[in-house]
């Protein structure tokens, strides 16, 4: 497969976001999906736009979007032979609908059972994080691959992005009572949180349950930037399917080793 240009993908996503997302930011009506999450007309319009634009340029690559039915998603992930676009048209819908300026568009190209290209676009900041397997990671046109500066005192000085509501209660309680990091955030748009870890705005990351479109692009960008990630059980995060995956990640291998070690110890101590 000839991989598409990152610049061309960025232009497609940026134009779609400016047309479909920004005009309705904080003013869109919302609905509740069967799983309790929020969907807006902007989610649907953005997915429709990206599907049309991507299929126009690359008609042989199938399209998987978050707003498809579960049956469609299962069919597409089971038959991704000639490549598969994996898209979250609006990651952080609750933020978007409430007027909180932290949401993103996530796009990955999956081939041979792994992400080959990843792109996460933040329309508010006009920032586009991009990665290509084996070639590096970029914020717009500036490469940021390579080792991150070390921090004194290890993870004790780190900023951690932790999603508490999807963690097992004993582990969440341990983190709340005895946090090993300096401070904690959770901004509510998983794909963008991956990229902020990759770029070094966050240092540590923990999430209990993400879908393929939450991590397909961001996990590649983190890896290409020199970060590390796995599930709570130590498996690769990436799995071509619709099941949820936990995430333990850090901006550098040394921080990851300390972070994962603390989690393993305290998860076991809390009755894993």
N, C-alpha and C positions, 0 to 999 in steps of 0.2 A: 504493500500500500504506500502510495505517495502521500506523505502527511501534509495537511494544509498549512499555509503560512499563518504564523501567530498574529502578524499584523493584520491580515485580512479578517481573521476571526475577531480580533479586537474591534475592527471597524464595524463589522456586522452587529456585534453585541452592543457596542456603544450607541450606534444609530437606533437600534430597536429600543434600548432603555430610555433614550431621550424622547422617543415618540410615544412609547407605551406606558412607561413607569413614572417619569418625573411629572407629567401634567396632572396625575391623579394622586400624587404623594400627599398623605394625611387627609384626603378628601374622598376616598373611595369607600363604597359600601362593602361590608364583609358578610360572609356566610360561614357556618360551622360545618366541616366535613364529618363523615361518619366516625373518624378516629379522634374527633375533638379538636383538631387543628383548624386554623382559619384559612379561608381562601377568598380572594377578591376577584373582581372582573379584570384587574390588572395582571394577576397571575395567569389567567386564561388567555388574555390578549397577548401577553408577552410570549407565552408558549406557542401560540398559534403563529405569531410573527417569526419566531426563531425557527420553527419547523419549516415554514415556507421558504425562508431565506437559505437555510442550510441545505434543504433538498434541491433547491434551485441550483446551487453551486456544486453539490456533491450528491447526485441522485442515487448513487449506489450504496450510500451509507444510511442505515436505518436510524430512526429517531426515537429515543426514550425520554419522556418528560414526567416530572413529578405529578402533574395533574391528570395523567392517564389513569385508567382503572387498574386495579391490582392484577386482573387477568391479563390485560395488555402488557403490563410491565413484566410479568412472569414469562409470557410468550417471547418477548423481545430479548430478555436476558438469557433465555434458553437457546436462542437461535441467532447469536450475535456474530456469525461467521465472517462476514465481509466488513465488519466494523460497525460501531454503534455510537451515536451521539448520546451522551447522558447529560440531561439538562435539568437544573432547577431554575425555572424562569424568574422566581422571586423568593430568594432565601431570606427569611426574616419578615414574613408577611405581617405578623403581629406588630412589629416595630413600624413597618411601612404604613399600616392602616392607622396607627396611633400617632403618627408624625414623629417618630423617633428615627433620627438619621443614621441608622445602621442596618443596612440590608444590601443584598448583592444578587448578581446573576452568576450562576455557576455552569460551566460547560466543560465537558471532558470528551475526548475521543478514545473509545475503548477498542482495542484490537488484540487478538490472541490472548484474551483473558486478562488484560491489564490496561491501565490508562497510559496512552502514549503522548497525549497532549492535554494540558489543563489550563483553564482560564477562569479567573474570578474577577468580576468587574463591580466596582463600587460606584454607583452613579452619583452619589452626593459629593464625594471627593474627586470624582473623575480619575480614579486609580484603577489600573488594570494589572493584576498579578497573573503571570503566565509561566508555564513550565513545559519543557519538552524532554522526554525521557532520554537520559544520557548526555544532554546538552546544557542543562542549567535552568535557572529561574530568573525572572525579570520582573521588576516593577516598571511598567511601561517599557521604555527602551534601556533601562539601567539594570545591569546584571547584579544580583546579590547572592550568588552562590558562594560557598566556602564556609570555613569555620567562623562561628560567632565569638566575639570577645568573651573571655571567661569572667565570671562574677565572683567577687570575694564572698566567702562563706557559703558557696554553692547555692542550693535552692532556698536557703533562708532569706536571701535578698531578692528572690524572684517574684515576678507578677504572674499569677496563675489564672488561666481561664477555666473555670470549673462549673459544669452544669449539674447542680445538686439534685434536681428533681428526678433525674433518670438513673441515679446511683442507688445501689442497695443501701437501705437505711443505716446499717451499722458502719459502713465505710463513710457515708455522708456525715454521720455523727462524729466519727473520729476526726475527719477534716475540719468540722466546725469547732470542735472542742480543742484540738491540738494541731492547728495548721502548721505544716512544715515550711511554708513559703512566707514571703513578706506581705503580700496583699493579694486579693482575689477579685476577679471580675467575671461576669457572664453577660454578654451583650445580645445573644439571641439570634445569631446568624452563623451557623456552623461553618459554612464554606469560607467566610471572611475571617472567622477566628483561626482556622487553619493557616491562612495566609499571614495573619498578624504574628502567629508563632514563627512561621518561616522567616519573616522579615525581622523579627526580634522585638516587636512591640509587646508581645507576651513572651514569656519564657517557657511556661509549662501549660499543658492542656489535659483536661480529663472530661470525658463525656460518656454516659452510660449506654446510649442507643442512637446510632445514626444509620440512615439509609444510604444506598449507593450514591444518590445524587448529592448527598451532604458531603461526602468525602472523596468522590472520584477525582475531582480536580485538585482540591486542596491537599490531599495526601501526596500527590505527585509533586506539587510545588514545594511542599515541605521537604520531601526526600531530595529533590534536586537542589534545594538550598542548603543541604547539609544537616537537616534535622532528622529525628528518629521517631517512629511511632509503632505501636502494636496494640492488640486488644488487651483487656484486663487478664486474659488467660495466656498472653504471650504469643498469640497467633498474628499473622499478617492482618492488617485492617481490611485490605481490599479483598472482596469476595463477590464474584459476578452473580448476583441474585438480589432478591428483595428482602431478605432477612436483615434485621438490625445488627449493627456491630458496635461494640464498645471501643473507646479510643483512649490510649495513654500516649502522650506525645510531648516532645521538648525540642527546643531550638538547636540543641547540640547533643552529640553522643554522651558527653560527660554529665550534662544535666539530666538527660534521659535515664542514665544508669542510676543516678541517685534518686530521682523521682519514682521510677518503677520499683526500686528497692524499698522505698518508704511505703508505697502503696501495697506491695506484696506482703510486707511485714504486718502492716496494720489491717489489711484485709483478712489475713490469716488469724490475727489476734482477735478480730471482731466476729469470728465464727463463719468464715468463708465456706 
